[in-house]
Every structure is written in C-alpha cells, then in structure tokens.
Amino acid sequence: MNSGQPIDSPSLPALSAPSRAPLATQVIAALRQQITSGQWPVGSRIPTEPELVEQLGVARNTVREAVRALAHNGLLDIRQGSGTYVVATSELAGVMHRRFAGADLRHVAELRSALETAGARLAARRRTDADVRQLDGLLERREAAWDSGDVEHFIDADRSLHMGVVSASHNEVLAEVYADLGEVLRAYLRQDVGEELRPENYMDHTRLLEAIRAQDAEAASKEAASHTAEWGHGAL
C-alpha cells in the first residue's frame, strides 16, 4: 500500500496474439493479469487512459470500457482528478472489501482469529522446509519494519508474515479466502496500530514460527490464538 503519494504502476505490453474474443474482453484480461500477478499492486495507480491506449494499441473507448468493468467488479477505483487505483486483487476480494468495509471490528477480529488459528495448526502439520525458510525471511522483514518505525511498512510486513503462515497450511481454499480478505484485515490493523508504533504494544511472533518449525500443531494454534486475542487492544 502507498502512504500518501500515489505509486504509479508499470506499463504492460501491447496486445499482439490473434484472438476470437472481443477486444474489450482481451483488454479486461490483460489488465486483470497485471493486477493478479502483482505487477500492479493494491494501492498503486494504474497508467492513465492515454497511456493504456498507447501501450495496448487499442481505441480509447475500448480501454474505458475495460477499466469501468474492472471498477464495477471491485478491482479498480476511479477517482476523479487523481487517477484509477488498484483496490483488490480479485473479484471476490473486491466484493469482500465493499461488503465488510463498515463491519463491526470485533467481528472482523473474530474472523481473523478463526482463520489464522486454523492456518497455524495446519501449517505446523504440513509445512515443508521451504515453508520454514520463507517464514524465517518474512519474520526478519517484519522485525526490520518494526525497527524502522514506518507504520505502513510494518502493516505490509505483518500481513505478509501471516499470509505466509496460512499459505504453509497447504489448504488452497483457506489461503484464497484469507488473501481475499486481505484489505479488510489490513484496514482493521491500520486502525488498531494508529499513527505510530509503540514499544509497549510490540508482540513477538518468534514462538509461533518455532512451533510451526517443531511441527507442534497445538502450540502453533495457541500462539496464533493469543496474537489475535490481543488484536483490538493495541498489541502488534
């Protein structure tokens, strides 16, 4: 996510391969690919309409139709006078972002607890050596982000670590649902963190990773539950 200044997304290649699909459908697919692949991350500003016309080699009306379709599906947000921004990585994520934007924060915390506790338990049972190495790296990134004092950087790093734990469950459905709820959970965490990182609110995640490393499902589940139980009380 950006922290105030818009982050411009990289350009995309022109449409070249012949296709029987309508041109607008091809453009929608090309733009969606940029979003789902992470080339255009959530929070970034996509190229302007004239830039997309030039990059894709299609008419302005075709680009406009594609952008509006993705905005309708919840992936893009068209902001007059500012540009068009990525707000979700999938149609389901867009729906969840709109549906739960005003949800009771306690209910969001309870949902997070259920997903992360289940994810940690399964990760301890199913993790691979590669998963452990990735989680170690994500934990280091989270620690560095905390030390930097940058709230947005920390939120991103914290979300990446928890996403890594859920991904290590090797439950594709659980991981997809958790990922699609990402912006809902991020918005709640941002509110919980506030405008600065305070030492008294730091929460160590080392024990969670050690439980996963040791394949102790019960300990991993308890650690994850203890983290989410503190959410909403300033503990990070």
C-alpha positions as CSV (number, residue, x, y, z in Angstrom):
1,M,0.0,0.0,0.0
2,N,1.1,3.5,-0.5
3,S,1.5,6.0,2.3
4,G,0.1,9.2,0.7
5,Q,1.8,9.7,-2.6
6,P,0.3,7.7,-5.5
7,I,2.5,4.8,-6.7
8,D,2.4,4.5,-10.5
9,S,2.2,1.0,-11.9
10,P,4.5,-0.3,-14.6
11,S,3.3,-0.4,-18.2
12,L,2.0,-3.5,-19.9
13,P,2.7,-4.9,-23.4
14,A,0.5,-4.3,-26.4
15,L,-2.0,-7.0,-27.4
16,S,-0.4,-9.0,-30.1
17,A,-1.7,-12.6,-30.4
18,P,-4.8,-13.1,-32.5
19,S,-7.9,-13.9,-30.6
20,R,-11.5,-14.6,-31.3
21,A,-12.6,-12.9,-28.1
22,P,-14.0,-9.4,-28.3
23,L,-11.3,-6.7,-28.0
24,A,-12.7,-5.3,-24.8
25,T,-12.6,-8.8,-23.2
26,Q,-9.0,-9.1,-24.2
27,V,-8.2,-5.8,-22.6
28,I,-10.0,-6.7,-19.4
29,A,-8.0,-9.9,-19.3
30,A,-4.7,-8.0,-19.8
31,L,-5.5,-5.5,-17.1
32,R,-6.7,-8.2,-14.7
33,Q,-3.4,-10.1,-15.3
34,Q,-1.4,-7.1,-14.3
35,I,-3.4,-6.9,-11.0
36,T,-3.5,-10.6,-10.1
37,S,0.2,-11.1,-10.9
38,G,1.2,-8.2,-8.6
39,Q,2.6,-6.1,-11.4
40,W,0.0,-3.5,-10.3
41,P,-0.1,-4.0,-6.5
42,V,-3.0,-2.9,-4.3
43,G,-2.8,0.8,-3.7
44,S,-1.0,1.6,-6.9
45,R,-2.2,4.0,-9.6
46,I,-2.6,2.3,-13.0
47,P,-1.4,4.0,-16.2
48,T,-3.7,6.8,-17.5
49,E,-6.2,6.2,-20.2
50,P,-4.0,7.7,-23.0
51,E,-1.1,5.6,-21.7
52,L,-3.1,2.4,-21.8
53,V,-4.3,3.2,-25.3
54,E,-0.7,3.6,-26.5
55,Q,0.6,0.6,-24.6
56,L,-2.2,-1.8,-25.8
57,G,-2.7,-0.4,-29.2
58,V,-6.5,-0.2,-28.9
59,A,-9.1,2.6,-29.1
60,R,-9.8,4.9,-26.1
61,N,-13.4,3.6,-25.8
62,T,-12.2,0.0,-25.5
63,V,-9.8,0.9,-22.7
64,R,-12.5,2.9,-21.0
65,E,-15.0,0.0,-21.1
66,A,-12.4,-2.4,-19.7
67,V,-11.5,0.0,-16.8
68,R,-15.1,0.5,-16.0
69,A,-15.8,-3.2,-16.0
70,L,-12.9,-3.9,-13.5
71,A,-14.1,-0.9,-11.4
72,H,-17.6,-2.4,-11.3
73,N,-16.1,-5.8,-10.2
74,G,-14.3,-4.1,-7.4
75,L,-10.7,-4.4,-8.6
76,L,-10.2,-0.7,-9.5
77,D,-11.4,2.6,-8.0
78,I,-11.8,5.5,-10.4
79,R,-11.0,8.7,-8.5
80,Q,-11.9,11.9,-10.4
81,G,-8.9,14.2,-10.7
82,S,-6.5,11.7,-9.2
83,G,-6.5,8.6,-11.4
84,T,-7.5,5.0,-11.2
85,Y,-6.2,2.8,-8.4
86,V,-6.0,-0.9,-7.7
87,V,-8.1,-1.7,-4.6
88,A,-8.3,-5.6,-4.8
89,T,-6.6,-8.5,-6.4
90,S,-9.6,-10.5,-7.4
91,E,-13.3,-10.0,-7.9
92,L,-14.0,-11.8,-4.6
93,A,-11.6,-9.6,-2.8
94,G,-13.3,-6.6,-4.2
95,V,-16.7,-7.9,-3.1
96,M,-15.5,-8.6,0.4
97,H,-13.8,-5.2,0.6
98,R,-17.1,-3.4,-0.3
99,R,-19.3,-5.8,1.8
100,F,-17.3,-5.6,5.0
101,A,-15.9,-2.1,4.8
102,G,-18.2,-1.0,7.6
103,A,-18.3,-4.2,9.6
104,D,-18.1,-4.4,13.3
105,L,-14.4,-4.5,14.1
106,R,-14.9,-7.2,16.8
107,H,-16.4,-9.4,14.2
108,V,-13.5,-8.9,11.8
109,A,-11.1,-9.7,14.7
110,E,-13.1,-12.9,15.4
111,L,-12.9,-14.0,11.8
112,R,-9.2,-13.3,11.6
113,S,-8.7,-15.4,14.8
114,A,-10.6,-18.3,13.3
115,L,-8.7,-18.3,10.0
116,E,-5.2,-17.7,11.5
117,T,-5.6,-20.2,14.3
118,A,-6.7,-22.9,11.8
119,G,-3.9,-21.9,9.4
120,A,-1.2,-22.1,12.1
121,R,-2.4,-25.5,13.2
122,L,-2.4,-26.9,9.6
123,A,0.9,-25.2,8.9
124,A,2.6,-27.0,11.8
125,R,1.3,-30.3,10.5
126,R,2.1,-29.8,6.8
127,R,4.9,-27.3,6.5
128,T,7.9,-28.0,4.3
129,D,11.5,-27.0,4.8
130,A,10.9,-24.4,2.1
131,D,7.9,-23.0,4.0
132,V,10.1,-22.7,7.1
133,R,12.8,-20.8,5.2
134,Q,10.2,-18.5,3.8
135,L,8.6,-17.8,7.1
136,D,12.0,-17.1,8.7
137,G,12.6,-14.4,6.0
138,L,9.1,-12.9,6.5
139,L,9.7,-12.7,10.2
140,E,13.0,-10.9,9.6
141,R,11.2,-8.5,7.3
142,R,8.6,-7.9,10.0
143,E,11.2,-7.2,12.6
144,A,13.0,-4.8,10.3
145,A,9.8,-3.0,9.5
146,W,9.0,-2.6,13.2
147,D,12.5,-1.2,13.9
148,S,12.1,1.3,11.0
149,G,9.1,2.8,12.8
150,D,7.2,3.1,9.4
151,V,3.6,2.1,10.1
152,E,2.6,1.3,6.6
153,H,5.8,-0.8,6.1
154,F,5.1,-2.7,9.3
155,I,1.5,-3.4,8.3
156,D,2.5,-4.8,5.0
157,A,5.2,-6.9,6.6
158,D,2.9,-8.2,9.3
159,R,0.2,-9.1,6.8
160,S,2.9,-10.9,4.6
161,L,4.0,-13.0,7.6
162,H,0.5,-14.1,8.5
163,M,-0.3,-14.8,4.9
164,G,2.9,-16.9,4.8
165,V,1.7,-18.9,7.8
166,V,-1.7,-19.5,6.2
167,S,-0.1,-20.4,2.9
168,A,2.1,-23.0,4.7
169,S,-1.2,-24.8,5.7
170,H,-1.3,-26.0,2.1
171,N,-5.0,-25.6,2.1
172,E,-5.7,-23.7,-1.1
173,V,-9.3,-22.7,-0.2
174,L,-8.2,-21.3,3.2
175,A,-5.3,-19.4,1.7
176,E,-7.5,-17.9,-1.0
177,V,-10.2,-16.8,1.4
178,Y,-7.6,-15.3,3.7
179,A,-5.9,-13.5,0.8
180,D,-9.2,-12.1,-0.5
181,L,-10.0,-10.7,3.0
182,G,-6.6,-9.0,3.0
183,E,-7.8,-5.4,2.5
184,V,-10.5,-5.8,5.1
185,L,-7.9,-7.1,7.7
186,R,-5.4,-4.5,6.6
187,A,-7.8,-1.7,7.2
188,Y,-8.6,-3.0,10.7
189,L,-4.9,-3.4,11.5
190,R,-4.2,0.1,10.4
191,Q,-6.9,1.4,12.7
192,D,-5.6,-0.7,15.6
193,V,-2.0,0.4,15.0
194,G,-2.8,4.1,14.9
195,E,-0.3,6.7,13.7
196,E,2.8,5.3,15.4
197,L,4.4,2.1,16.5
198,R,4.6,2.0,20.3
199,P,7.2,-0.3,22.1
200,E,4.6,-1.4,24.7
201,N,2.4,-2.8,22.0
202,Y,5.1,-5.0,20.3
203,M,4.2,-8.7,20.0
204,D,6.8,-11.3,19.4
205,H,6.0,-13.8,16.7
206,T,9.1,-16.0,17.2
207,R,7.3,-18.6,19.3
208,L,4.6,-19.1,16.6
209,L,7.3,-19.8,14.0
210,E,9.2,-22.1,16.4
211,A,6.0,-24.1,17.0
212,I,5.5,-24.5,13.2
213,R,9.2,-25.4,12.8
214,A,8.8,-28.1,15.5
215,Q,5.5,-29.3,13.9
216,D,3.7,-28.7,17.2
217,A,0.2,-28.1,16.0
218,E,-1.3,-27.4,19.4
219,A,1.4,-24.9,20.3
220,A,1.1,-23.1,17.0
221,S,-2.7,-22.9,17.3
222,K,-2.4,-21.4,20.8
223,E,0.2,-18.9,19.7
224,A,-1.9,-17.7,16.8
225,A,-5.0,-17.5,19.0
226,S,-3.1,-15.5,21.6
227,H,-2.0,-13.0,18.9
228,T,-5.5,-12.4,17.6
229,A,-7.0,-12.3,21.1
230,E,-4.9,-9.2,21.7
231,W,-6.0,-7.6,18.4
232,G,-8.1,-4.5,19.1
233,H,-6.1,-3.8,22.3
234,G,-3.1,-2.2,20.6
235,A,-0.9,-5.3,20.7
236,L,1.0,-5.9,17.5
